[in-house]
Amino acid sequence: MKITRLHVTAFLGAATAIWAVSLWANGIELSGELLAPFSLVVGALAGGWAAFERLVWRCRWLHGWFVKRPDLCGTWKVTLQSSYIRPGETKPVPPITCYMAVTQTLTTLQMKLMTPESSSVFIADHVRPSPSGEGYQVIGVYTNEPSIHLRDARISEIHQGALLLETHGPSHRPDALTGKYWTDRKTVGSMALGSRVKARYSQFDEANREFSAAASG
């Protein structure tokens, strides 16, 4: 849930009302002039929250005690192994290289997995400290949309799935994630996210060119 100016106004209004009642109960005289800065304070708090929500929360010194959420932003290189067997074949598809673009704020998270044949996006997500006490877990439910040509050929269909990822490395900005996933096609698989770049790409070919250029350079 994203905190908006309306929420800030409501919270501050409730706090002001409680403060006023407390002053009145203690015999302190109240006047309308005390409310004159209300809109200014609301604007300042709303602006401050917007900055914190989008940028400030990523500061390393806030992590661990004030912020408990890993910074996953960017595009990751992914190695994916699936148990999926194509129609007419007898063995699972071989491991593939794909890419995961992550767009994130303090309260929102979107992860888009891009393969040569399809893309997956989150429809629900949850981030929590890992039960192991090290790093975080990212839990997501996603929808996968294969290329229209593959759907026409009945090679692959739109499906849903769930995944569980564990972060590794610095808790505030991990350098790797590993995990597993399940789909309603009754397939399972594993994935490993390694290197990443700051840019967020929306297509497989774009990301592939960037990582290929970085590797050759």
C-alpha positions as MATLAB code, in Angstrom:
seq = 'MKITRLHVTAFLGAATAIWAVSLWANGIELSGELLAPFSLVVGALAGGWAAFERLVWRCRWLHGWFVKRPDLCGTWKVTLQSSYIRPGETKPVPPITCYMAVTQTLTTLQMKLMTPESSSVFIADHVRPSPSGEGYQVIGVYTNEPSIHLRDARISEIHQGALLLETHGPSHRPDALTGKYWTDRKTVGSMALGSRVKARYSQFDEANREFSAAASG';
ca = [
       0.000    0.000    0.000;
       1.335    3.405   -0.982;
       1.089    6.246    1.545;
      -0.492    9.333   -0.103;
      -1.059   12.952    0.939;
      -4.583   11.932    2.027;
      -3.139    9.407    4.489;
      -0.645   11.952    5.836;
      -3.449   14.492    6.297;
      -5.617   11.953    8.122;
      -2.786   10.822   10.429;
      -1.714   14.371   11.216;
      -5.329   15.452   11.726;
      -5.879   12.636   14.223;
      -2.635   13.478   16.044;
      -3.596   17.164   16.163;
      -7.044   16.340   17.574;
      -5.545   14.109   20.280;
      -2.955   16.786   21.115;
      -5.685   19.468   21.342;
      -7.860   17.338   23.638;
      -4.860   16.663   25.868;
      -4.083   20.403   26.115;
      -7.723   21.235   26.826;
      -7.917   18.543   29.518;
      -4.917   20.151   31.198;
      -6.577   23.556   31.238;
      -4.534   25.090   28.409;
      -6.453   27.606   26.313;
      -6.719   26.771   22.614;
      -7.023   29.122   19.638;
      -7.528   28.811   15.903;
      -4.127   30.360   15.279;
      -2.510   27.157   16.457;
      -3.897   25.396   13.364;
      -2.552   27.959   10.879;
       0.573   25.898    9.951;
      -1.464   22.680    9.452;
      -1.425   22.683    5.633;
       2.266   23.615    5.578;
       3.114   20.741    7.898;
       1.033   18.319    5.799;
       2.856   19.405    2.648;
       6.263   19.049    4.273;
       5.467   15.595    5.647;
       3.977   14.409    2.355;
       7.029   15.617    0.425;
       9.390   14.099    2.957;
       7.571   10.782    2.814;
       7.636   10.761   -1.005;
      11.415   11.267   -0.946;
      11.871    8.579    1.693;
       9.588    6.146   -0.160;
      11.448    6.473   -3.452;
      15.072    7.183   -2.564;
      16.114    7.773    1.043;
      15.172    4.296    2.310;
      18.013    2.850    0.217;
      20.690    4.577    2.322;
      22.886    1.918    3.863;
      23.013    3.506    7.323;
      19.222    3.130    7.688;
      19.234   -0.616    7.105;
      18.925   -3.122    9.876;
      17.404   -0.807   12.486;
      15.061    1.602   10.660;
      14.537   -0.124    7.294;
      14.270   -3.887    6.876;
      13.957   -4.296    3.131;
      16.670   -5.188    0.593;
      17.434   -2.927   -2.361;
      16.964   -5.166   -5.412;
      16.551   -2.462   -8.074;
      18.090   -2.971  -11.493;
      18.264   -5.801  -14.030;
      19.668   -9.158  -12.966;
      21.132  -11.962  -15.047;
      19.300  -15.202  -14.249;
      20.062  -18.872  -14.809;
      16.796  -20.816  -14.858;
      16.311  -24.589  -14.775;
      12.789  -25.913  -15.367;
      11.230  -29.375  -15.228;
       9.005  -28.408  -18.176;
       8.918  -30.915  -21.053;
       7.818  -29.570  -24.407;
       5.018  -31.398  -26.252;
       6.485  -34.266  -28.265;
       9.737  -34.350  -26.279;
      10.855  -36.622  -23.428;
      13.438  -34.540  -21.571;
      13.102  -31.258  -19.651;
      14.212  -28.110  -21.422;
      17.908  -27.283  -20.805;
      18.931  -24.432  -18.458;
      18.414  -21.018  -20.002;
      19.867  -17.566  -19.403;
      17.264  -14.880  -18.851;
      16.914  -11.530  -17.081;
      14.934  -10.115  -14.162;
      14.097   -6.389  -14.096;
      13.246   -5.103  -10.615;
      11.385   -1.853   -9.959;
      11.104   -1.055   -6.265;
      10.230    1.539   -3.650;
       9.995    1.135    0.109;
       6.441   -0.242   -0.128;
       6.174   -1.583   -3.685;
       7.965   -4.268   -5.675;
       7.648   -5.419   -9.281;
       9.846   -8.130  -10.751;
       9.685   -8.944  -14.473;
      11.377  -12.099  -15.726;
      12.277  -11.988  -19.435;
      13.228  -15.079  -21.443;
      13.629  -15.459  -25.209;
      10.102  -16.911  -25.356;
       8.044  -15.262  -22.617;
       7.812  -12.731  -19.786;
       6.472  -12.992  -16.232;
       5.282  -10.214  -13.919;
       4.273  -10.200  -10.265;
       0.603  -10.001   -9.340;
       1.350  -10.290   -5.603;
       4.510   -9.992   -3.516;
       5.876  -10.116    0.012;
       9.355   -9.385    1.383;
      10.376  -10.521    4.858;
      13.522  -11.227    6.881;
      14.664  -14.786    6.248;
      13.722  -17.296    8.974;
      17.404  -18.307    8.940;
      18.284  -14.882   10.332;
      20.461  -14.062    7.328;
      19.189  -11.854    4.527;
      15.640  -11.716    3.237;
      13.052  -13.824    1.464;
      11.143  -12.559   -1.570;
       7.845  -14.358   -2.132;
       5.813  -13.717   -5.263;
       2.865  -14.875   -7.338;
       3.223  -14.181  -11.048;
       1.597  -14.495  -14.463;
       3.630  -15.752  -17.411;
       2.784  -14.731  -20.974;
       4.552  -16.688  -23.746;
       5.039  -15.260  -27.221;
       1.791  -15.294  -29.195;
       3.462  -17.536  -31.788;
       4.176  -20.191  -29.173;
       0.582  -20.048  -27.985;
      -0.670  -20.474  -31.533;
       1.548  -23.523  -31.904;
       0.335  -24.932  -28.551;
       3.936  -25.116  -27.374;
       3.287  -22.949  -24.332;
       0.243  -21.280  -22.757;
      -0.371  -18.411  -20.347;
       0.026  -19.710  -16.811;
       0.466  -18.641  -13.198;
       3.096  -19.572  -10.663;
       4.732  -18.754   -7.351;
       8.367  -18.299   -6.388;
      10.519  -18.041   -3.282;
      13.901  -16.321   -3.427;
      16.610  -15.955   -0.765;
      19.036  -13.012   -0.797;
      22.792  -13.453   -0.366;
      25.566  -11.001    0.386;
      25.126   -7.584    2.028;
      21.622   -7.452    3.501;
      20.940   -3.888    2.350;
      21.990   -4.522   -1.276;
      22.377   -8.248   -2.034;
      24.749   -9.418   -4.752;
      22.891  -12.679   -5.479;
      19.550  -14.440   -5.039;
      18.662  -18.111   -5.333;
      15.313  -19.823   -5.195;
      12.647  -22.072   -6.626;
       9.284  -21.795   -8.291;
       6.119  -23.772   -9.027;
       3.509  -23.324  -11.764;
      -0.067  -24.402  -12.433;
       1.300  -26.429  -15.371;
       2.562  -28.784  -12.658;
       6.183  -27.861  -13.309;
       8.870  -26.743  -10.889;
      12.262  -25.171  -11.263;
      15.164  -23.293   -9.747;
      16.667  -19.910  -10.491;
      19.866  -18.104   -9.597;
      20.251  -14.338   -9.945;
      23.854  -13.179  -10.189;
      25.261  -10.015  -11.719;
      23.095   -6.920  -12.166;
      23.148   -3.479  -13.750;
      21.404   -0.315  -12.557;
      19.281    0.120  -15.695;
      15.906   -1.605  -15.816;
      15.197   -3.192  -19.183;
      11.757   -4.163  -20.431;
      12.750   -6.622  -23.174;
      14.971   -9.685  -23.271;
      16.959   -8.486  -26.288;
      17.813   -5.147  -24.631;
      19.058   -6.800  -21.471;
      20.938   -9.461  -23.396;
      22.810   -6.832  -25.425;
      23.786   -4.934  -22.268;
      25.123   -7.984  -20.444;
      26.833   -9.358  -23.537;
      28.576   -6.031  -24.103;
      29.675   -5.887  -20.476;
      31.055   -9.430  -20.662;
      32.991   -8.786  -23.869;
      34.283   -5.464  -22.539;
];
